[in-house]
Amino acid sequence: MKAIVYENYGSPDVLRLTDLPKPSPKADEVLVKIHAVGLNAADWHLMRADPFLARFASGFFKPKNPILGADIAGTVESVGSTVTRFQPGDAVFACYTRGLAEYVCAPESKLTPKPANLSFEEAAAVPMAALTALQGLRDHGKLAAGQRVLIHGASGGVGTFAVQLARHFGAQVTAVTSPSKMATARALGADHVIDYTREDFSKNGQQYDLIFAANGNRTMADYERALTPTGNFVMAGGTNAQMFQTIFFGGLKTKKGGRTMKIFLASSSPDDLAIVKDLIEAGHIRPVMDRCYPLEQTAEAMRYLEAGHAKGKIVVTVGSNGK
């Protein structure tokens, strides 16, 4: 099978197309023919081993897992002897691993039926971004109807889902984004949209019950200034400096008063992905895609991802597929 691999850490130049043996499913596994793969910031962080401490998990000198790509969408090719939920031909999606290949074997428990109203490309744009937004708002941010919520980095993969989910759960949503992406934020349901090149949300006198940072380059002090005395700050993405501040100082700031400030990594929960699937099929949320690249151009796709200018998700297509 064709696959994109990286055997050393570095720039997108380390990614190369190669041939690997087609995997065979174990008893509890499903062999999935991949049609599309959604790229995430985690992919380029793993590719570059950035931050350096990531090497302790991914492999100190070289990657333990040479195939990137967590967000997969495809069809079931074959199933192991104990698999009961799926059969060949079923359309599935998942947040798993080793997606940048023509085939992957995944445990039955990790897979979810693909939303019927999405193409494979659209479905691949969903898992990690939607799970991050859902878990960040619901579990870590303790979002409640009627709250004032600020989404910082509202136009990326995570941010576009966060805007929609916050609105769906009854919050009043303010989106912070760039001038060229303001219309997208409004179309997704944001009540207010701030152009960060013209207005500083941390100095306009407004305070929020929940700030969800999907991306950005603000300090902890900036976020703290924009929180109500009992507000919650949740970071899902940002610079290494921001992450360091949140990890090492967030707990101290939380203890000083009623505010909570934390950073988290999303769980690849199939139960939560089933919730996301239902919300998509009901028309409450939808993925936003910026552009698609063929598997052979994965390095170019990764360069575009790293540039940080995408509106929504970047997807890699694998072979030809239908809806």
Secondary structure, 3 states (H helix, E strand, C coil): CEEEECCCCCCHHHCEEEECCCCCCCCCEEEEEEEEEECCHHHHHHHHCCCHHHHHHHCCCCCCCCCCCCEEEEEEEEECCCCCCCCCCCEEEEECCCCCECEEEEEHHHCEECCCCCCHHHHHCCHHHHHHHHHHHHHHCCCCCCCEEEEECCCEHHHHHHHHHHHHCCCEEEEEECHHHHHHHHHCCCCEEEECCCCCCCCCCCCEEEEEECCCCCCHHHHHHCEEEEEEEEECCCCHHHHHHHHHHHHHHHHHCCCEEEECCCCCCHHHHHHHHHHHHCCCCCCCEEEEEEHHHHHHHHHHHHHCCCCEEEEEECCCCCC
